[in-house]
Amino acid sequence: MRRLLVYAGVFVLGALVLRVAVVPAEVCPSVTPAEARTAVDEAAGWLERGVQPGGRYMYGYDREADLVSLDYNITRHAGVMMGLYRLAAETGDREALAAAEHGLSFLHANLLRHDDWTAFAEPGQDARLGASALVAAALVQRRAATGDTGEDDLLHGLARFLRAQQQADGSVLGTWSVATERALPGEYSTYGTGQALWTFALMDDLFPGEGWDEAARRLARFVATRRDEVEGHYLTFPDHWVAYGLAELGPEGLGEPEVAYARKLAGIFGLNSRLEAQSGEDGLRRLLRGEPASGAGLGTVTEGLAQLWRLSLQDPRLGDLTEDLETRLRCTAGRTVDRQIDPVEAQAAPRPLLALGAWFSEDGYTQMDHQRHPLSGLLATLPLLEEDAR
Amino acid sequence: MNPCRLRLVLPERVAAVALGCVVALGAVAAIAALGGALLSALDISPESFRLGAALVLVLEGARALVFAWPAPEPELAGLEAGLVPVAFPLLLSPGVVALAVAAGGDDVEPEAVGALAIACALTLADTLIPRGERADTLFVAGGRLLAALEIAAGVALAVGAIGDV
């Protein structure tokens, strides 16, 4: 009997260890469409209040030290423009459009022209793939928001830069060197590849017949079949930009390798979403799962899940993922809204307007992409939440 | 469940082993039936729990690989040996219970009970083989092989759970 009790004790103890260390509760606050819309508006408000002279935006804010960051990053500048233009295109938000337009002057002042292409790069700096790809995506969203064709030449120039970086195997090199006037061989961009894929797909939608579909399909095939190996990722790299690209290409643009890859991408975003939902700000959750994801982390997972959900609705080959993607998407969206600084919490910051609508890391810091990613992720989740509410 | 390794500690009474199998099958069916509700109550997604079950399988397999000869278990007299030690702790091991819960979460309860039924049938068949030095050597080797397969199954389960949304 004593031995039996020992066995039972080991069983119970093992179950407790499993519960605490391996499968803690996944906390998924519920979220309504109205709450998500408010969160989007507050996030956009943070970006809109951050417009700076010279077409820049406020980069970051440390509420513990009450310091505004003087850093800058042109890829994130492009991301802010893209997010605000997309918000304006989808909701007609005039303030968002005005703030996005504000960023154009910084773009125009930082262009590198070579041969027939144009890149978004600061003077004297090498041209990075991601900045040009993302700002081209922003100009496509601008077209949708305004109908204005005035930036089409620049848009084509930027897209030609991406195409000039494309290799015979479909991959795109991450950097063009000012010193050598050549693309740096073997150097890839962490997110630039996915951003270029999305931009090629957007370009084909906007300017069909110009051959952008071929560039997109070649890059999609590289991503689906070789990218992780070439870039040294053991698991599928959770690139939300690729999710945007695949969703934009849609069922007609995807072969079986791309569909198989989309499935793997959904899996890795699902895993990240579950692990994030197990994390917490204190106690054993903090100890065992580490710091909860930043606003950018939450936002990118939401963006990735939302784009793949959108694709799964269009492509019957991925239809079996829809329900699970919806479950993960609701959870991540709920956590994202829950973690945003609301008006009451903002009052505790030295400068409440620099905190309102933001997502802060544990160290009390936030920066533009911590707002931009959740904004885009929640915006893309709204159709699901609205459908739930019906 | 490792029929070869179990043979080294199971009672020689076939009726007790058969009763233990019936009890274990009933328990696994009940656990699997409640598994989904249990995971939901604990706010655990089925995919996450599968990762946990995979870890249990790997640890259990590693233990069986290292300690190929299980320690003898005290047993109740007569048919009651079907409850202790056959059903518990031998058949209802942590790995079996974890898999039953995972099966409930994934709505594959019949498959889980079916798999256990096959394992029980193999265990019962093993009891028909008389113990002896040569037979025990084979059971130890078979136990190690199945332990390695249990580890491989755990790894496969984990990979599947990672790949699922």
Contacts between the chains, C-beta under 8 A, distances in Angstrom:
chain1	res1	chain2	res2	distance
A	3	B	73	7.7
A	3	B	74	5.8
A	4	B	84	6.1
A	4	B	88	7.6
A	4	B	89	7.6
A	7	B	88	7.3
A	7	B	89	4.5
A	11	B	89	7.9
A	11	B	94	6.5
A	11	B	97	7.7
A	14	B	56	7.6
A	14	B	94	5.8
A	18	B	52	5.1
A	18	B	55	7.5
A	18	B	56	7.0
A	18	B	98	7.7
A	19	B	42	7.1
A	22	B	51	6.8
A	22	B	52	4.3
A	22	B	55	5.9
A	23	B	42	7.8
A	23	B	44	4.9
A	23	B	48	5.2
A	23	B	49	5.5
A	23	B	51	7.2
A	23	B	52	4.4
A	25	B	42	6.2
A	25	B	43	3.7
A	25	B	44	6.7
A	26	B	43	5.3
A	26	B	44	6.6
A	26	B	45	5.8
A	26	B	48	6.7
A	27	B	43	6.8
A	28	B	43	7.6
A	235	B	162	7.3
A	263	B	163	7.9
A	264	B	163	6.5
A	266	B	165	4.9
A	267	B	162	6.6
A	267	B	163	4.0
A	267	B	164	5.7
A	267	B	165	5.9
A	268	B	162	7.7
A	268	B	163	8.0
A	269	B	165	7.5
A	270	B	47	6.8
A	270	B	164	6.4
A	270	B	165	3.5
A	271	B	47	7.7
A	271	B	162	5.4
A	274	B	45	5.7
A	274	B	47	6.5
A	274	B	48	5.1
A	278	B	48	7.4
A	321	B	165	5.6
A	324	B	164	7.3
A	324	B	165	3.9
A	325	B	165	5.6
A	327	B	45	7.7
A	328	B	165	6.0
